[in-house]
Every structure is written in structure tokens, then in C-alpha cells.
Amino acid sequence: MNNINLRKETIRLRKSGRTYGDIQKILNRRIPKSTLSFWFKNMELSPRQKELLNKRIEERIKGGRFVATETNRKKREKYLENIKKNIKHLALLIQKSDVGKIALAMLYFGEGSKTRKGSLMFGNSDPRIISLFLRLLRTCYSIDEKKFRCTLQCRADQDIRKLEKFWSGITKISPTLFYKARIDARTIGKPSKKLDYKGVCRIDYFSADIYNELKIIAEDISET
């Protein structure tokens, strides 16, 4: 195709609402944008042609954003997979009692109550955190399951029985060891916006020995 015919074809495509990128792709030719801009300089478009062109430009922008988002998502997934692969061995270390006690001490004195000296009191709304706390506690110490107590703190419109069943499954603590749930009075008459919110689960375990040992571990590490 000679330059005259090429120019005519590019103008025809432009009037049909094609972008610079579309034109080059359709013609399978790399045409400098400066050349296309020169050819289209005095070209008048009808309102309909302008509408088609603007619509196509918007589609390409959205498509470009989608591709960029997908590319970044895949890069991040690969990045996180590599991190997970490199630290996989660390999760196995907490199965060792000494390492597990260090992790438990850090977790408890970061999130748990420090005011009750004769027992542990640990609360959180994240089931994973509660599960981790109990797994470490049961792994590192000889536990008397009857010394556990659970208290749920929830919103007024939540189903307490369902919450107790949920948290009993997470904690592996019998519902018979649950204290009466505490309802936040500020939520009365206010519908919950987060439908997946399960309230706060507070775990009490009555053992001054464990509390004091974890406290000393945390203090020794912080002073090292």
C-alpha cells in the first residue's frame, strides 16, 4: 500500500472511531503518531464520529487499566508466594515448646490483659488470632480444659446462640463453659452493617503459674 492509499485508509478508520493504536493494529503497520496527527490535523468529524472515537478511547483506557491491575495482581501473588515459600520453615518452629512459649508470651502481652495476675484473659474478634493463642497455649502447657471460660461481647441484634456455636467450634471449648454474653448497649436499635462480624471472644484460663511464666519470658526478652 502506497502512502496515498495508506493515508486514505487511516482517515477512513479514524472516522469510524478508531484510535491511533487501533489503526496501527488493523493495518499491521507502525505509523509514527506524529504522522497520524499530521494526516488528521484538518479532518472534521461529525458528532456521531466524535462520539464513537471518544467511546473507543474510553474503552482502551479501561482495558489498559484492567490489564495493568491484573499484571500487578499476578506480580503481587508471585511475590507473596515467594515470601511464604522462604519462611515456611518458621511455622514449624513454634511446635517446639521453648519457641512456642516465646511466641505465646509475645502474643499475650501484645493483646492480652495484664491486670489479672491469677489468670490469663485474652480477647479478639479475629478467629485466627484466638485459634493461634489457644493452639500455642495447648501445645506449650499441660492444660486442664475445665479451667477455660469464654465470654462473648456482641451487638444487640446478633444471634447469641449462633455466636456461641461458632466460637465453640473455633476454640474447641464446650458451650457449657461460656459465661453469659455481654451485649453492647450502644448498639441497641442500630442494625449491624458488617454481617460477617462475630463479636469479640474473650478467653479466660485460670492459672497464675502460666501467667507469671509468660510475663517473665516477655520481660527477659524485652531486656535482652
TIMAR-444049 format. One line per field, with one value per atom (N, C-alpha, C): residue in one letter; x negated, y negated, z. Coordinates in steps of 0.02 Angstrom, whole numbers, plus 50000, padded with zeros to 5 digits. Example, Ala and Ser with C-alpha at 12.3 -4.5 7.8 and 13.67 -1.06 7.14 Angstrom:
<atoms>
residu = (A,A,A,S,S,S);
u = (49340,49385,49340,49358,49316,49355);
v = (50284,50225,50165,50112,50053,49998);
w = (50390,50390,50390,50354,50357,50394);
</atoms>
This chain:
<atoms>
residu = (M,M,M,N,N,N,N,N,N,I,I,I,N,N,N,L,L,L,R,R,R,K,K,K,E,E,E,T,T,T,I,I,I,R,R,R,L,L,L,R,R,R,K,K,K,S,S,S,G,G,G,R,R,R,T,T,T,Y,Y,Y,G,G,G,D,D,D,I,I,I,Q,Q,Q,K,K,K,I,I,I,L,L,L,N,N,N,R,R,R,R,R,R,I,I,I,P,P,P,K,K,K,S,S,S,T,T,T,L,L,L,S,S,S,F,F,F,W,W,W,F,F,F,K,K,K,N,N,N,M,M,M,E,E,E,L,L,L,S,S,S,P,P,P,R,R,R,Q,Q,Q,K,K,K,E,E,E,L,L,L,L,L,L,N,N,N,K,K,K,R,R,R,I,I,I,E,E,E,E,E,E,R,R,R,I,I,I,K,K,K,G,G,G,G,G,G,R,R,R,F,F,F,V,V,V,A,A,A,T,T,T,E,E,E,T,T,T,N,N,N,R,R,R,K,K,K,K,K,K,R,R,R,E,E,E,K,K,K,Y,Y,Y,L,L,L,E,E,E,N,N,N,I,I,I,K,K,K,K,K,K,N,N,N,I,I,I,K,K,K,H,H,H,L,L,L,A,A,A,L,L,L,L,L,L,I,I,I,Q,Q,Q,K,K,K,S,S,S,D,D,D,V,V,V,G,G,G,K,K,K,I,I,I,A,A,A,L,L,L,A,A,A,M,M,M,L,L,L,Y,Y,Y,F,F,F,G,G,G,E,E,E,G,G,G,S,S,S,K,K,K,T,T,T,R,R,R,K,K,K,G,G,G,S,S,S,L,L,L,M,M,M,F,F,F,G,G,G,N,N,N,S,S,S,D,D,D,P,P,P,R,R,R,I,I,I,I,I,I,S,S,S,L,L,L,F,F,F,L,L,L,R,R,R,L,L,L,L,L,L,R,R,R,T,T,T,C,C,C,Y,Y,Y,S,S,S,I,I,I,D,D,D,E,E,E,K,K,K,K,K,K,F,F,F,R,R,R,C,C,C,T,T,T,L,L,L,Q,Q,Q,C,C,C,R,R,R,A,A,A,D,D,D,Q,Q,Q,D,D,D,I,I,I,R,R,R,K,K,K,L,L,L,E,E,E,K,K,K,F,F,F,W,W,W,S,S,S,G,G,G,I,I,I,T,T,T,K,K,K,I,I,I,S,S,S,P,P,P,T,T,T,L,L,L,F,F,F,Y,Y,Y,K,K,K,A,A,A,R,R,R,I,I,I,D,D,D,A,A,A,R,R,R,T,T,T,I,I,I,G,G,G,K,K,K,P,P,P,S,S,S,K,K,K,K,K,K,L,L,L,D,D,D,Y,Y,Y,K,K,K,G,G,G,V,V,V,C,C,C,R,R,R,I,I,I,D,D,D,Y,Y,Y,F,F,F,S,S,S,A,A,A,D,D,D,I,I,I,Y,Y,Y,N,N,N,E,E,E,L,L,L,K,K,K,I,I,I,I,I,I,A,A,A,E,E,E,D,D,D,I,I,I,S,S,S,E,E,E,T,T,T);
u = (49957,50000,49956,49966,49925,49950,49912,49928,49995,50014,50078,50136,50133,50185,50184,50123,50116,50149,50138,50167,50243,50269,50342,50372,50337,50363,50362,50309,50305,50359,50373,50426,50494,50505,50568,50577,50523,50526,50537,50505,50513,50585,50616,50686,50734,50711,50754,50746,50705,50698,50638,50590,50531,50477,50443,50389,50324,50272,50207,50184,50191,50170,50210,50276,50319,50297,50284,50266,50202,50152,50088,50097,50140,50152,50190,50241,50281,50238,50198,50157,50092,50080,50019,49956,49958,49901,49888,49824,49805,49801,49849,49851,49839,49789,49775,49837,49846,49904,49902,49841,49834,49862,49852,49877,49953,49981,50053,50084,50053,50078,50079,50027,50023,50078,50089,50140,50211,50221,50288,50299,50248,50249,50310,50326,50381,50444,50445,50502,50559,50618,50676,50717,50737,50778,50849,50896,50966,50976,51029,51042,51044,51072,51076,51006,50964,50896,50855,50865,50831,50853,50918,50945,50914,50910,50880,50807,50771,50700,50689,50727,50720,50737,50788,50807,50752,50721,50666,50606,50591,50534,50546,50609,50626,50620,50640,50635,50562,50519,50448,50416,50437,50411,50431,50496,50520,50485,50476,50442,50370,50338,50268,50263,50312,50313,50323,50369,50382,50320,50287,50225,50173,50166,50116,50133,50198,50220,50206,50222,50211,50136,50096,50024,49996,50018,49995,50019,50081,50108,50066,50050,50011,49940,49911,49844,49846,49899,49904,49914,49956,49967,49902,49863,49799,49751,49751,49709,49726,49791,49812,49799,49807,49793,49719,49675,49603,49587,49620,49609,49632,49692,49720,49674,49646,49601,49537,49511,49448,49455,49515,49524,49564,49578,49620,49592,49527,49496,49508,49522,49530,49593,49646,49709,49699,49652,49640,49603,49568,49528,49570,49632,49673,49699,49688,49707,49658,49600,49552,49574,49576,49604,49573,49506,49472,49489,49487,49504,49577,49620,49691,49706,49671,49682,49662,49609,49589,49643,49669,49722,49784,49801,49860,49853,49794,49781,49788,49760,49764,49836,49873,49942,49985,49976,50017,50004,49941,49926,49931,49949,49966,50041,50080,50152,50192,50162,50199,50199,50238,50243,50183,50158,50101,50122,50187,50211,50231,50246,50266,50206,50180,50119,50129,50190,50201,50228,50235,50261,50244,50255,50246,50314,50315,50376,50357,50383,50363,50424,50434,50493,50475,50515,50504,50565,50575,50631,50611,50545,50520,50513,50551,50547,50477,50438,50371,50325,50333,50293,50311,50376,50400,50375,50381,50359,50284,50245,50172,50155,50187,50174,50187,50243,50261,50216,50197,50153,50085,50059,49995,50001,50055,50065,50070,50107,50116,50053,50014,49952,49897,49893,49837,49849,49911,49926,49975,49973,50022,50085,50137,50196,50253,50286,50347,50405,50438,50490,50548,50557,50611,50597,50534,50517,50529,50552,50567,50636,50643,50707,50707,50766,50773,50827,50815,50866,50870,50930,50939,50963,50934,50956,50983,51047,51079,51127,51155,51203,51274,51319,51386,51427,51415,51456,51426,51374,51342,51374,51372,51399,51346,51356,51306,51293,51345,51336,51292,51303,51262,51190,51181,51113,51078,51114,51084,51064,51106,51091,51030,51026,50969,50904,50904,50842,50824,50873,50859,50822,50841,50807,50736,50725,50658,50613,50639,50599,50594,50640,50645,50660,50695,50715,50791,50812,50882,50926,50985,51032,51051,51045,51062,51012,50955,50904,50907,50961,50970,51008,50982,51019,51075,51120,51173,51143,51167,51140,51153,51107,51114,51134,51191,51215,51197,51169,51150,51214,51229,51291,51294,51236,51234,51261,51267,51289,51364,51399,51471,51507,51547,51583,51542,51480,51436,51418,51444,51429,51355,51331,51260,51248,51194,51176,51132,51090,51046,51080,51110,51149,51106,51041,50997,50962,50979,50948,50972,50926,50942,50933,50927,50916,50845,50833,50768,50772,50725,50722,50667,50686,50636,50625,50562,50543,50513,50539,50508,50481,50419,50391,50360,50382,50362,50297,50242,50176,50127,50112,50063,49993,49979,49913,49897,49945,49934,49928,49972,49970,49901,49877,49813,49754,49756,49702,49700,49757,49759,49737,49756,49737,49662,49630,49557,49522,49548,49519,49520,49577,49584,49536,49531,49487,49414,49394,49324,49305,49351,49337,49331,49376,49375,49313,49283,49224,49158,49163,49102,49070);
v = (50060,50000,49938,49893,49833,49783,49728,49679,49646,49634,49601,49646,49709,49756,49769,49770,49781,49724,49663,49604,49607,49624,49628,49680,49737,49790,49770,49736,49714,49663,49619,49569,49603,49654,49691,49725,49755,49789,49740,49682,49631,49608,49598,49575,49629,49691,49745,49753,49708,49709,49747,49760,49797,49752,49777,49741,49752,49715,49724,49797,49824,49893,49942,49930,49974,49974,49914,49906,49944,49937,49972,50048,50069,50141,50169,50133,50156,50159,50107,50103,50143,50167,50206,50168,50103,50061,50012,49999,49950,49881,49839,49772,49723,49680,49632,49591,49578,49538,49468,49443,49376,49375,49430,49435,49438,49480,49485,49419,49385,49321,49270,49272,49226,49242,49306,49326,49307,49310,49297,49224,49183,49114,49075,49077,49038,49079,49139,49183,49164,49155,49138,49201,49209,49266,49244,49285,49271,49286,49260,49275,49350,49388,49461,49492,49468,49494,49477,49417,49397,49441,49456,49499,49568,49596,49662,49663,49610,49605,49599,49556,49547,49611,49647,49710,49761,49763,49811,49794,49730,49709,49729,49718,49736,49812,49851,49924,49946,49914,49932,49913,49856,49835,49885,49905,49954,50021,50040,50103,50102,50044,50037,50041,50010,50012,50083,50119,50188,50231,50223,50262,50245,50180,50159,50187,50185,50212,50286,50323,50395,50411,50372,50382,50372,50317,50302,50355,50379,50431,50495,50514,50575,50568,50508,50495,50500,50471,50473,50544,50583,50653,50692,50681,50716,50694,50629,50600,50631,50635,50664,50739,50773,50845,50859,50816,50824,50812,50762,50749,50809,50834,50892,50952,50962,51018,51011,50949,50937,50943,50931,50931,50992,51038,51095,51133,51137,51175,51142,51076,51041,51064,51079,51101,51166,51207,51271,51262,51206,51195,51188,51160,51150,51215,51270,51335,51356,51323,51335,51294,51324,51292,51225,51221,51159,51102,51118,51067,51048,51098,51085,51040,51049,51006,50934,50925,50857,50824,50861,50834,50819,50864,50855,50795,50787,50730,50664,50661,50600,50585,50638,50629,50606,50640,50623,50553,50535,50469,50413,50432,50381,50371,50424,50422,50438,50474,50498,50448,50466,50423,50432,50376,50378,50360,50353,50330,50386,50445,50502,50548,50550,50587,50662,50682,50753,50793,50761,50797,50761,50796,50766,50741,50683,50658,50629,50660,50642,50636,50579,50569,50542,50562,50538,50554,50516,50528,50571,50582,50622,50695,50740,50811,50840,50814,50840,50825,50765,50745,50786,50794,50835,50907,50934,51003,51011,50962,50964,50963,50918,50912,50979,51010,51073,51131,51130,51184,51180,51120,51112,51131,51110,51125,51200,51234,51307,51346,51317,51351,51344,51286,51271,51293,51302,51318,51376,51408,51460,51425,51426,51385,51426,51397,51425,51389,51422,51391,51363,51389,51365,51296,51274,51208,51152,51170,51120,51090,51026,50992,50946,50940,50895,50844,50783,50731,50697,50693,50659,50588,50542,50473,50458,50443,50438,50379,50372,50319,50343,50295,50311,50353,50346,50382,50449,50471,50534,50593,50651,50713,50744,50739,50762,50837,50876,50949,50968,50934,50947,50927,50870,50847,50897,50921,50970,51034,51056,51116,51104,51044,51028,51027,50990,50984,51049,51089,51154,51198,51192,51230,51205,51140,51112,51130,51123,51131,51203,51245,51314,51314,51263,51257,51269,51311,51329,51268,51264,51208,51203,51258,51257,51215,51199,51159,51086,51068,50998,50959,50901,50856,50823,50789,50753,50699,50695,50647,50575,50531,50461,50423,50389,50351,50278,50250,50180,50137,50103,50064,50009,49986,49932,49955,50021,50047,50061,50050,50064,50018,50048,50008,49989,50012,49996,50061,50071,50133,50140,50201,50215,50206,50171,50160,50217,50243,50298,50364,50395,50456,50515,50513,50569,50558,50504,50489,50539,50572,50624,50601,50537,50513,50525,50511,50522,50583,50628,50686,50676,50678,50670,50738,50757,50821,50807,50841,50840,50909,50911,50975,50964,51001,50989,51026,50989,51017,50960,50948,50897,50918,50983,51008,50992,51006,50992,50917,50878,50806,50779,50798,50772,50795,50857,50881,50841,50831,50793,50721,50693,50624,50618,50665,50664,50674,50719,50730,50665,50631,50568,50515,50511,50461,50475,50538,50556,50541,50557,50544,50469,50430,50357,50324,50356,50327,50353,50402,50432,50384);
w = (50000,50000,50000,49949,49946,49998,50006,50058,50049,49984,49972,49994,49973,49993,50069,50096,50169,50207,50183,50216,50212,50153,50145,50192,50198,50240,50314,50334,50404,50420,50372,50382,50387,50344,50347,50414,50439,50503,50560,50554,50606,50610,50553,50551,50576,50576,50602,50678,50707,50780,50806,50762,50782,50813,50864,50895,50856,50874,50841,50847,50907,50918,50877,50872,50831,50759,50733,50662,50647,50689,50677,50681,50726,50733,50673,50650,50593,50529,50519,50459,50465,50526,50539,50517,50533,50516,50572,50584,50635,50602,50618,50590,50646,50640,50694,50711,50775,50796,50768,50758,50729,50657,50621,50552,50552,50596,50601,50622,50669,50692,50635,50593,50536,50486,50473,50424,50448,50514,50541,50561,50550,50576,50552,50489,50461,50450,50478,50468,50516,50490,50530,50543,50605,50624,50640,50621,50638,50712,50743,50813,50827,50780,50789,50788,50741,50736,50799,50825,50887,50945,50946,50999,50996,50936,50927,50948,50928,50943,51019,51051,51124,51161,51136,51168,51162,51103,51092,51135,51140,51182,51255,51277,51346,51357,51307,51312,51317,51278,51280,51346,51374,51439,51493,51492,51541,51532,51468,51454,51478,51468,51491,51566,51600,51674,51699,51665,51685,51677,51620,51608,51660,51675,51725,51794,51811,51875,51881,51827,51826,51831,51794,51796,51865,51897,51965,52015,52005,52050,52045,51984,51974,52002,51993,52021,52097,52127,52200,52225,52190,52209,52207,52155,52149,52203,52218,52270,52338,52354,52418,52421,52365,52363,52378,52352,52364,52438,52468,52539,52580,52564,52600,52594,52536,52524,52566,52570,52605,52681,52707,52781,52805,52760,52778,52838,52844,52899,52967,52967,53031,53068,53030,53062,53100,53077,53111,53177,53184,53244,53307,53299,53359,53388,53352,53380,53435,53436,53490,53550,53607,53667,53683,53682,53700,53652,53587,53537,53542,53553,53560,53618,53674,53733,53719,53680,53662,53620,53570,53527,53568,53614,53656,53702,53731,53775,53737,53676,53636,53617,53598,53578,53637,53694,53752,53778,53784,53813,53761,53700,53650,53646,53659,53651,53714,53760,53819,53877,53928,53987,54033,54058,54105,54176,54187,54252,54300,54272,54314,54324,54384,54397,54407,54422,54437,54379,54321,54263,54199,54144,54078,54053,54021,53991,53923,53870,53802,53758,53727,53685,53616,53567,53499,53457,53404,53358,53299,53291,53235,53256,53226,53244,53237,53189,53178,53238,53266,53324,53385,53396,53452,53445,53384,53371,53383,53361,53370,53445,53482,53553,53589,53574,53607,53584,53520,53495,53530,53537,53572,53645,53676,53747,53759,53717,53725,53705,53660,53639,53691,53722,53767,53839,53858,53928,53933,53990,54006,54031,53990,54003,54032,54082,54109,54074,54028,53987,54029,54090,54132,54161,54156,54182,54132,54073,54022,54035,54019,54017,53956,53924,53866,53880,53859,53862,53794,53767,53703,53714,53677,53678,53609,53604,53538,53533,53474,53461,53479,53489,53514,53465,53400,53351,53329,53363,53344,53381,53347,53375,53421,53485,53534,53529,53519,53514,53454,53398,53339,53351,53385,53401,53447,53497,53543,53506,53461,53421,53378,53348,53305,53344,53400,53439,53476,53493,53523,53473,53409,53356,53346,53351,53342,53401,53462,53522,53547,53523,53549,53624,53646,53716,53720,53766,53772,53785,53754,53767,53841,53878,53949,53989,53958,53992,53970,53935,53913,53966,53984,54027,53986,54020,53986,53942,53880,53832,53855,53838,53855,53791,53795,53738,53745,53692,53691,53688,53743,53747,53694,53671,53622,53554,53544,53479,53477,53532,53534,53484,53441,53391,53330,53328,53271,53235,53174,53137,53122,53126,53111,53037,53020,52949,52923,52967,52947,52966,52916,52929,52949,52932,52950,53017,53051,53116,53168,53202,53251,53323,53334,53401,53425,53488,53519,53565,53558,53602,53653,53717,53771,53804,53807,53838,53907,53957,54024,54038,54064,54086,54154,54203,54272,54288,54284,54302,54314,54377,54394,54372,54374,54354,54281,54237,54166,54154,54185,54177,54197,54255,54280,54237,54213,54170,54105,54074,54011,54023,54079,54096,54102,54136,54145,54078,54036,53969,53929,53929,53892,53919,53985,54016,54001,54006,53992,53919,53873,53802,53789,53820,53808,53838,53889,53921,53892,53848,53818,53768);
</atoms>
